[in-house]
Amino acid sequence: MHLICVIKYRKKILTSASLEAIEKSFKEVAKKMNFEVREFNGESDHVHVLIEQSSRYANEYPPKISISQIVNSLKGLSSRRYGQKGYPKPNGKAALWSPSYFAASVGGASIEVLKEYINNQQIPS
């Protein structure tokens, strides 16, 4: 699954350091919810993440958690950790993320093509 999460008000506040903190939070959520972050990258106002069900649960159908549950957990923990590290939030508000997100199945493209696309995002300085 390819997910895109956007900063609230599309504010350009992410830096390479804050992206690392967000990635760490996303991986923590993934471990707890039994999926894997296959690729992560972002720009100053959004992040791309490629997730996949953990191989030990690959044969389970239907999945036990919904996409919205995954996204809510990713956004929730990363927003808290982002604030705890003292990074600025949009307009000084509590919310880091826009309430919306983009999610797409990646069955039509190879993992390598998607990894390349995500890696080619322009990381802010």
C-alpha positions in Angstrom: 0.0 0.0 0.0 1.3 3.4 -0.9 0.3 6.1 1.6 0.7 9.9 1.4 0.1 12.0 4.5 0.1 15.7 4.1 1.0 18.4 6.7 -2.0 20.4 7.9 -2.5 23.5 5.8 0.2 22.1 3.5 2.8 24.0 5.6 6.4 23.4 4.5 7.7 22.6 8.0 9.4 19.2 7.6 13.2 18.9 7.6 15.5 15.9 7.1 15.8 15.6 10.9 12.0 15.7 11.5 11.4 13.3 8.7 13.8 10.8 10.5 11.7 11.2 13.7 8.5 10.6 11.8 9.9 7.5 10.0 11.0 6.1 13.4 7.5 6.6 14.7 5.9 5.0 11.7 8.2 1.9 12.1 7.2 1.7 15.8 3.5 1.6 14.8 4.2 -0.9 12.1 5.9 -3.3 14.5 3.0 -3.1 16.9 0.3 -3.5 14.2 2.1 -6.3 12.3 3.0 -4.6 9.0 6.3 -3.4 7.6 7.4 0.0 6.4 9.1 -1.0 3.1 10.1 2.5 2.1 9.7 6.0 3.6 10.6 9.5 2.3 9.1 12.9 2.1 9.3 16.6 1.2 8.8 19.7 3.3 5.0 19.3 3.4 4.2 15.6 3.0 5.5 12.1 3.4 5.3 8.9 1.3 5.3 5.5 2.8 5.1 2.1 1.3 3.7 -0.5 3.7 3.2 -4.2 3.4 1.6 -6.8 5.7 4.3 -8.6 7.6 5.3 -11.9 5.9 4.2 -13.9 8.9 0.6 -12.6 8.4 0.7 -12.6 4.6 -1.8 -15.5 4.3 -4.4 -13.9 6.6 -7.5 -12.7 4.7 -9.2 -10.5 5.3 -6.7 -8.3 7.1 -7.5 -7.7 10.8 -7.0 -3.9 10.6 -8.3 -1.3 8.2 -6.3 1.2 6.3 -7.9 4.0 8.3 -6.9 2.4 11.6 -3.3 2.1 10.3 -3.2 5.7 9.1 -4.8 7.0 12.3 -2.1 5.2 14.4 0.7 6.4 12.1 -0.5 10.0 12.3 -1.3 9.9 16.0 2.0 8.6 17.3 4.2 10.6 14.9 2.4 13.8 15.7 2.9 13.3 19.4 6.6 12.3 19.0 7.1 15.2 16.6 5.7 17.7 19.2 7.7 16.1 22.1 10.9 16.7 20.1 10.0 20.4 19.9 9.5 20.6 16.1 7.1 23.3 15.0 3.5 22.4 14.2 1.4 24.2 11.6 0.2 27.6 12.9 1.2 26.4 16.4 -1.8 24.0 16.5 -1.8 20.6 18.1 -2.5 18.7 14.9 0.5 18.0 12.6 -1.4 16.2 9.8 -4.2 17.1 7.5 -7.2 14.8 8.3 -7.1 13.4 4.8 -4.7 11.0 3.2 -4.0 9.1 0.0 -3.9 5.3 -0.1 -3.5 3.2 -3.1 -3.0 -0.5 -3.7 0.3 -1.1 -5.4 -0.5 -4.4 -7.1 0.1 -3.0 -10.6 3.7 -1.8 -10.0 6.7 -3.7 -8.7 8.0 -2.9 -5.3 11.3 -1.7 -6.8 9.5 0.8 -9.0 7.6 2.2 -6.0 10.7 2.3 -3.9 12.5 4.3 -6.6 9.6 6.7 -6.8 9.5 7.3 -3.1 13.3 7.6 -2.9 13.2 10.3 -5.6 11.2 12.7 -3.4 13.0 15.9 -2.7 14.1 15.7 1.0 14.2 19.2 2.6 17.4 20.4 4.2 
